[in-house]
Structures are given as structure tokens and as C-alpha cells.
């Protein structure tokens, strides 16, 4: 899940093509460097390959938070909207359908329901 720090909400289909995602991210970044935050929980790290995060963790390019509020505070994300958006997205994962971007979600789609929460 990728969110806009200013709104706390998703703004793109995280599985879209590179051009679509890049355009969406550049629009959010804008002129004030509002860099989007990509998050996942510990389950997805172990589902893909834990070694993929070893180097980013060592380089401190990935932040590990024990809770979603801690993550929001660390990055200055609009907390109430963010927590509601996470709840909504996890509901989409549970139901198997992303109602925002009209795509099917499988049981392997990354939710954000377990700690720790990672930011890439």
C-alpha cells in the first residue's frame, strides 16, 4: 500500500505499470517533495524473501515501526485518515477486491495488519 503523507490515503494502483505508477508518484511529490510512503507488514516480507530487506534495513532506507500510529508519527502522515485508509484497504484484501482501483486481490496481497510495519 502506498499513501500520500499529506492526505493519509492511497492514490494509485500499486500493481499498475511502471509509467502509471511513476506519473502518480511524481504528481504527489510535486514541488514540495511530498514523497509517498510505501508500507507493508512483516508477513509480506517473509512471504517474498526476508533477504530482500536486509540491505535496506542495514542502510536505514527502510523504517520499522511496531504500530501504525508510530509509522504515521515518524513520517508526518495525517494519522486519522491514514488509519482509516489502512482499515479500508485491509477490508479490500479480505474481500478480494480493490474497490478504489478495480482489481482483484489475492490472498497473497500485502495487507498491513501485522506488526512490525515496514516503510520502503
N, C-alpha and C positions, 0 to 999 in steps of 0.2 A: 504494500500500500504506500502511495506517495502523496504527501499533503503539502499544501501551501501554508507556510508558517503564519501568514497574516490572517488567513481565514480558518485554519484548522481543518480544512476539507480537501478531499480528493479533487483533482482537476483533470485527470486523464486516465485512459485505459492503460494500465501498467503493462499489458501484453500487446499493445499496438506495435506497429512497425517503428523502426528507428527514427525515421523522418517525422512521423506524427508525434512521437514522444519528445523528440528534440525541440520541435516547434512549440509544444505545450510548455515544456520546461523553460525555454527562453522567454516566453511570454510572462511566466510567473516571475522569473528572475528580474526582468525589466531593467530599469536603470538604477535601482536602489539595491541590487544584489540580494534579493529575497530568495535565497537558494532553497529549493524544495527539499523536503526531508522524506527519505525512503525508510520505511520501518518493516520489521518482521519480528516474529518471536523465535524463541530458542528451538522450537520444533522444526521450523523450516531449515534452520542451519544444519541440524542433524539429518534432516531428510535429504538434503542435497549433498553436502560433503563438508564436515566441520573444518577441514583443512583450508577451505576457501576463505575463511575468516581469520586464520592465524596471522598472516602477514598484515592485513588491515588493523587487527587488534594491536599487534606489536607497534605499528606505525601510528597508532591512535587516530586513524581515519574512520574508525567505527566506534561509536559510543554505546556502552552497555548500560541500560537503566533497569532497575529492578521493578519499576512500576511505570505505567503510562503517564501519571501526573509528573513523575520525576523527569521523564523524557520531555514532556511539554515545557516544564520549567527550564530545563537545560538549554533548549533551543528557542525559547521565547514563543512557543506556539500558542495560539489562542486556545486555552485549555478546555473550556466547557464545550465549545464547538468540536474540538478535536476528540474528546472523549465520546461525544455523541456519534461522531463520524466513525470511530473505531467500532463502536457497538453496532452501528448500522451495517458497516462492511462485514463484520463477523456474522451478522444475520444473513447477508448475501451468500457468504461462504457456506453457511449451514444449509441454506435453501438451494444452493447450487446454481444461482443466477445473479448476475451483477445487473441490477435494475438501473444503475446510472449509465453504464456503457454497453448494455445489451449483449452480454456474452455469457456463455455457460462457464460455471466454475466447478472444478472437480474437487474431490476430497483432498487432493494434494495441493490445492491453492493455499498460499500462505495466509493464515489469519494472524491476528495479533492478540491471542487470548492467553498465552502462557508467558511467564517471566523466565529469563530476562528478555527485555525488548532491545533489539539492536537497531541502530541507525547506520545506514551505509552512506 
